[in-house]
């Protein structure tokens, strides 16, 4: 039953994505975005980089207790569990659900996140040395994704390919992209890679923005509340 509901949800999102493409440009939509032109409030997070990095470095000694991505979300099993090594997720916010125990451990990070309008999801993404992520597409065009490099190995720093473009993470540097494009992480490094991931609702005019808010409220009931139960 759970798989059938998941499949129906994906079909519904595909139909919504098709409508959004009237605005996004469909197969001609951008891959990467200029942060200052698209969502300048994200620079508030950039400005807090030293404090955010200090907080995540304080969390890493407890990495063994941080859940792997597929332990929080079974839909991520293929990209999280079926390759060697671990991909761990320290969840901070998901579609209206807050995770207070985690937030208390990184108050500067959460203060910066609270200043971002239309926040959709935010978490620390922690890849073990050599942990690659197979190619996949985010299921929903209703958000854009921001990465801030927090801990990046010096030897063979990992990179992300989005469609036909490649970005190599750097500490203190941010990037903004559409994760509904096919993408993968290539990681042959010998150290942990940590990135702050922030998703926010894609800026769109009406009627697209109204539909986006309605869909995300449904996603919250179906998905985010389940995450909250697992993290209590």
N, C-alpha and C positions, 0 to 999 in steps of 0.2 A: 504493500500500500504506500509506504514512504517513497519508494522509487517511482511509483506511478504519479504521485503528487509532485515529485521533483521534476519529472519529465513534462507534466502539464505546465508547471511553472516556467520551464525553459521555453516551451512553445509560446506561452503568453508573452514572455520577454522578447522573443524574436519578433512578434507582431508589433510590440511597442517600439522596438529598435527601428523597424521599418518606417514607422511614422516619424520618429525622431530624425531619421535620415533625410527627410524633406528639409530639415534645418541644418544638420551636420555636414551634408554633402555626400553621405553614403560612402562609396568606395573612393571618393576623392577627398574625404575628410582628412584633416591634419593628423599627423602622428605625434609629434612633439609640439609644445606650445611655449610661447614667450610668457613667462610668469608675470612680468610687469604689465603686459597688455591684457592678459586673460584674467588673472586673479591676484592683484597686487597685495591683498591682505596676507597672502602666504609669506611675504617678506618678514612679517612679524615673527614667524617661526624661524626663518633664517637668522634673524637678529639674536635669537635666543640659543643659537647653536652651542656655544660653550657650556651653558647651564644644562641644556638637554643632553649633551654628550656626558657630562659629569654624572647626571642622574642614571643614564643607561649603564655606565660603567659600574655604578654601584649595584645594579641589578644583576649583572653578568655572573658574579660569584654564586648566585642561586640558580644558574641556568638549568640545572638538573630538575628543578621543580616547575619550570616553565613548560606548558603543554606544547606538543608538536601540533602543527597546523591541522592535520587530519583528525587529531583527537578532539579539537573544538568543532570542526566542520567536516563531516564524513565526505561531503562532496569534493573535498580537496585531496582525497586519498591518492588519486592517480598522480598528482603533481608533487605531493608531499611525501608519500610513503613508499612509492615504487622505484625510487632511486636511492643510492647509498647515502648515508649520513642523515642528519636531522635538520629540519626547518622548524624553528620554534617561533611562537607568536606570543607577545606580551600585549594583550588587548587593553585599550584605553577607552574606546568609544565605538559603538556600533548602532547606527540608525536610531538614536535616541536613548539607547541603553548605556549607562555608565557603569564602570567597574571600579567601585570605590576603593577596594583594597589595593588595586594596582595604581589608581590615581594618587593615593596618599604617598606612594613611594616616589612619585616624580611630580611634585607640585608645580615646578617651573614649566615642565612640558605641558601639563594639563591647563595651566593658565594661558599659555600661548594658543593651545587648541581651542580654548573657550572663546577666543577672539576671532575665530574663523567663521564667517557666515555660512549657513547651509552645510555644516559639517555632516558627512555621511558615515565615515568610519576612520579610525586611527589606531595604529598599533606599531610596536617595535617588531621588525622582521629580522630574525637572527638565523643566519646560515652557518652551519658547521663548516670547517675547512673542507674544500672539495665538493660541497653540496651544490649540485646544479639543479635547475628546475626545468622540466620538459616543456616544450612549446605547448601553448594553450591560449585561449581567448577569454577575457572577462565576459560574462554573459549579458552585461547590461550597459547600454550607451548613456545612461542617465547620470553618470558621474565621470569626473576626470581624476587622475591619480598623480599625486606629488610624492617624490622621494627626497629625503635629506640624508646624505651620507654621514654616518656617525662614527663607525669604526670600519675602516677599509684596509685590507692587507696590502702591504707594500710590494710583496712579491706576487706577480701575476694577479693584480687586482681584478675581481670579478666584473663582468659587464652584463648588460641586458640588451637583447636585440628586440626591437619593437618593429614589426613589419619588416622593412628593409633597411632600418637604421639602427646603429649601435651606440649605446652610451656606457661609458666606464665610470663607475662611481668614484668620487673623491670625497674625502672628509670635509665637511663644511659646505659642500656644493649641493645645490638642489636641482631638480629636473621635474618637468610636468609633461604628462603624456596621456594618451587615450588607451587604456589597457584592454579595450574591446578588440583591438588589433591583435593578431597572432604575435605572441612574444615568448621569450625563454631567457633563463639565466645561465650564462656560461661561467663556471667557477672551477678553476684549477689551482686555487690559492692554498696556502698552508696555514691560514689563520681564520678566525671568525670574522664574518661580515655582518654589520648591523646597520639597518636603514630605518628611519622613521617613515612610515607610509601613512599618507593622509588622503582620503577620498572626500570629495565635496560634490554637491549637485552641479551638473554641467550648466553653465549660464546659458539660458535660452529664453526667448520671448514667449508670450502666450500664443497658442494654447499649450505649447510643449511643456512649459515650466509647471503649469497646473497639473497636467497629467503626470509629470515626473514626481511631484509631491505626493499625489495619490498612490502611485505605484510604490514609492519608498515606504509609505505608511503600511502597505500590505506586507512588504518585505520585512519590515520591523516585526510584525506579528508572527510571520512564518519562520523567520531566521534569527533575528537578533535576540528575541526573548529566549530561544533555545541556548544561545551562547551564554546569556546571563545566568541561566540555571547551572550550566557546567562550571562557571567560574565562581559560584557562591561557596 
